[in-house]
Amino acid sequence: MASGTLSPLASLSLELGIPFATQLSANHVVPQEHVFAAVIERHSAESNLLELKSTSWRNNGQNYHDQLGRILEDICLVPHGILVFMPTKRRIEQLIASWRESGHYNIIRNLKQVFIEPNQGDQDALHAIVQQYKIQAETETGAILFAVMRGKLSEGIEFRDNHARALVTIGIPFAPTEDLCLTAKREYQHEIAGANENILDGWEWYCSNAFKALNQAIGRSLRHPQDWGLLIDSRFFIDRNKYEKYLQNWVANSLARDERGNSSRSMVDIIPELNAFVTSYV
C-alpha cells in the first residue's frame, strides 16, 4: 500500500527493484462531483495568446506575470483560504516583486490577505505564518498563501476545510538541469534503460521525480469533501499524452473539459463553471 503522492507506481516499482504483481489505483474518498479541477492555458483569448507554461517565465516575463496576476485575481472569488504552490521560492519572490510594480499585488491584497512561506530552516517563522494564515482563512475575506513545491507546506501540514477551499499549482517542479547529480542520474537511467525496456529512461525518471512533488502539493487540498483545486500549466494540454499520465488518477479524471475534450482553456472561459461550483457549496 502506498500514498497517492508516490504515483506513478511504475517508477516506484523500478526504483525499488520490486515487481508489483497486482496493482490497484483506488479512487479518492472525495466523490468526483465534489472536485473541480481545471487547467488554465491563459487568462483570455486576448492575452497575446501567451501560453501559461513556466518556460515562458524567461522569455515573456512581464506578460507572463501579468496573466498570472489576472488569473489569481479571478480565483479570489473562492471564499476563505487559497493555497498557491510554485516550483521555487525564487519564482515566488520574482512574481511578487513584479506584481508590486504592476499593481496586481495591491489588487490581490485587497481581495485576500497575502502570506508567503518563509525560508527553509526557520521553523518558528513557518509555524507563525501557518497559524496567521489559518486564522485569516476562517474570515469572510479569507487569505492566500504562496508556498513552494517540495517545501514544508507541501508535505505534511494539514489545510482542511476553510484553510484550503482552492489550490493552485503554477508550473511543474522539474529539478534544475545544471545539477550535476541530477545529470548523472539521468544519464545513468538512460544507459541502463537501453538494455532493459522495463527500466525508466532518463526523461521518464526526470518527469516522475517532478510529478511526485506536484502530486504531493495537490494533495494538500483534499482534506474535506468540499475542497477543490485548479492546476495552472498549459503543458497538461499541449503535451497531454506526455504529462497527464503522471497525475494522480483522481486529478486526471476530474479535469474539466470542453465539448472537444480539451482540459485546458482560458480563465475567462472557466470562471462561470468555477463560480457555479463555488456557489453550490457555499
N, C-alpha and C positions, 0 to 999 in steps of 0.2 A: 504494500500500500504506500502510495507516495502523494505528496502535495501536488496540487494542480500547477504550482509555480515551477515544478520540475519538468513541465512539458517543454519540448516534445519527448515522449518516452523513448523513441528510437535513439536519441542522443544519450539519454541516461543509461540505457542498456549497453550501448557500445562503450561508453566511458568506464562503466563498472566491469565490463567483460563478462556480464551475466545475461544469458538469453532469457527472456520472459516468454514462456510457452503460451501463457494465457494472459491477454491484456484486455482491460475494460476501462474505458474513459467514461465515468459516470456523469450524469447531468448535475448541475449545481442545485443546491437545496432551494434556491430562489427560483420561483416559477419564471419561465421565459417571458411571459407577458408583463412581468414586473421589472424587466430590464430594458433600458433604452440605450443602445449603443450606436454610434454613428461615426463615420469617417468624414472629416471636413476637408475638402480639397482646396478651397479658397473662400474668402468672405462673400464675394458676389461675382457674377459674370463680368462686371465692370472693373474688377480689381486687377487690371493689366494681365489677366489670365496667368497670374503667378501661382505656380503650384506650391502648396504649403508642405514642402519636404525640407528636411533640415539642411540638405546640401545647398539650398537657396540662401542659407544664412550668410555664406561667404560671398556669394555672387550678387545678391539683391538685398543686402542687409536691412536698409531702412524701409523699403517696401514690404519686406517680409515681416518686420517688427510691427508696422502699421496694421497689416492684415490680422496678425495675431491679437493686437490690441482691440480691434473692432470685434473680432470673434469672441474674445473673453468678455467684452462689454455686453454682448448679446447673451452669453451664457449666464451672466449675473442675474438674469431673470429667475434663475433657480433659487429658491429660498434657502436660508441658513448657510451651511458650510460647503465650500468648493475646494477640492484639492487639485493642484496643478503640478504634474511631475515633468521634469525636463532632464536631459541626459547628464548635464554637469552644472555645478554651482556657477561656473564662469558664464555659462549661457544665461542663467537667471539674472546675474548681475548686469550683463550686457543688455538684456532685454529691458530691465527696469530702468537703466540709465537712458536708453533710447526713448522709452515712454515718458520719462521726466522732461525730456526736451520737446517731444511732440505733443504732449498734453494728455496722452492716453492714461498715464498713471493717475492723474488727478481725477479723470472720469471714473476709472475703476475704483479709486479710493473713496469717491462719493457714493458708489454703489455698495461696496463691501470694504470692511477694514482689512488691510493688507498685512500679511505676515510672511516672513521668509525664513526657511530653515537655516540655522546658524552653521558656522564652520564645524567640520567633524572634530570630535575630541572635546568640545565644550558641552559636557553633559548638563551642567546647571542651566546654561542658556537654552539648550534644547528643551529641557523639561519646562522652563518658564514660558517659552514660545508656544509649546503644545497646550499648556493649561490656559494661557491667554486666548489662544485661537478657539479652543473648545467652548470657553465661556462666551465669547463673542458670537460663535456659530449658533448658539441657542437663541440669540436675539432675532427680532424680526428682520433687521438689516442683514445680519449674517457676516461672514468673513470669507476670505480667500487666502489659502496657504500655498506658497510656492516651495516645492521640495525637489530633491534630487533622486533619480533612479539609482539604485544600489546604495542609497543613503540610509540613515537610521529610520527615517519616517516611512520608507517604502518596505521595511522588513517586518517589524513586529508590533508596532504601536496600533492600538485599536482606534478606528474612526467610525463609530457606529451611529445610526440614526441621523440626527441633525448635523453631526460632525462631518458627514460626507454625503450630502444629497446629490452631488455631482462630482465626477472625477474626470480630469482632462490629462491626456498624455501628449506631449509635443515632441515628436521625433522618436527615433529608435536608438537606444543607447549602445551603439556599436563602440567597442573599445578602440582607443586611438591606434592607428596603423603604425605610428612611429615607435610603439612599444616593442623593444627587441625580443622580450619573452613571448609576446603575442605573435610576432612574426615567425619566430622559431617554431612555436606550437602549430601555427597554420601550415608551415612548410612540412612539418613532421606528419600532420594529418593527411596532407595531400600526397605525401610519399607513400605512407602505408596504405592509403585508400587505393592506390594504383594496383596493389597486389591482392586486395580483398574488397569486393564490391559492397560488403556488409558494414564497412567502416566509413564513418563520415569523412568526406574530404575537407580540405581547409576551409572552403567557403561555407559548407553546411555547418561545420563546427562553429565558425565565426558567427553565423546567424543564430544558431541555437543559443549561444552564450548571451547574445544581446537580448533575445526574446525571453529568456528566463528572467532577466531583470525587468523587462517590460511587463510580463505577466504577473510578476510579484507586485509591482506598483498598482496594476489594475485591480488586483485582489483586495486592495485597501478599501474599495468602495462597497464591497458586498458583505456587510455585517447586519443587514436588515432587508426584508423583502421589498421595501420601498426605495432602496438606493438605486442609483443609475450612474452610467458613465459615458463619456464621449472620448473617442480617440482622434487625435489630430495628426495625421501624416498621410500624404497622398500616395505613398508607396504601397499602401494596402490595396489601393485601387489600380494604379498604373502597373504594378508588378504583382497583381493579385495572386497568381499561381505560385509566385516565388515566395511571398511573405505571409499570406493569410494562413497558410498551413501551420505556421509556428505559433499562432494564437491558441489559447485555450479554447476548447470546443464551445463552451457556453458563450464566449465572446463572439466567435466567428458565426455561430448560429443565430445570434441576436442582432447582428448588424442590420440596421435599417437600410433597405434598398429601394431604388426607384422602380418604375414599371419595366425597365430594361434589365433589371437585376444588378445594376451598379450600386455598390455600397458607398461610393464617395460622391458627395455633392457639395454645393456651396452652403455656407452658413445661412444665407438668406432663404434657401430652399428648405432647410431643416427646421428653422425657427417655429413655423406653425405646428409641426409634429412635436417638437420639444415642449412647446407651450401647452399643447393639449395633454401631453403625458404628465407634465408637472401639475396641471390643473386637476387631473383625475385623482391625484394622490394628496393634494394639499387641502 
